[in-house]
Amino acid sequence: MQVSALLVSQNGARWLPAVVAGVDQQTHAPDQLIAVDTGSRDESVSILRRSGRWDVRQLAGVTSYADSRGTGANMPPSTVERP
């Protein structure tokens, strides 16, 4: 069984470090980490990319949660190498 984690975020820089750390500390790490950012104006995308584990897709700020989730769910398998 393969497990993916999907995160939809907008301007979440203040809480993303805790989310990234929490996912990194999971006993069974997800096979794929997908983040969809909807027009953040803070450091959200940089935080996720610096972690080196998340496939990040950026969408316009007017994108609905449902459309953002659908985009993430339909992303191809990860090309990011896992430790």
Secondary structure, 3 states (H helix, E strand, C coil): CCCEEEEEECCCCCCHHHHHHHHHCCCCCCCEEEEEEECCCCCHHHHHHHHCCCEEEEECCCCCHHHHHHHHHCCCCCCCCCC
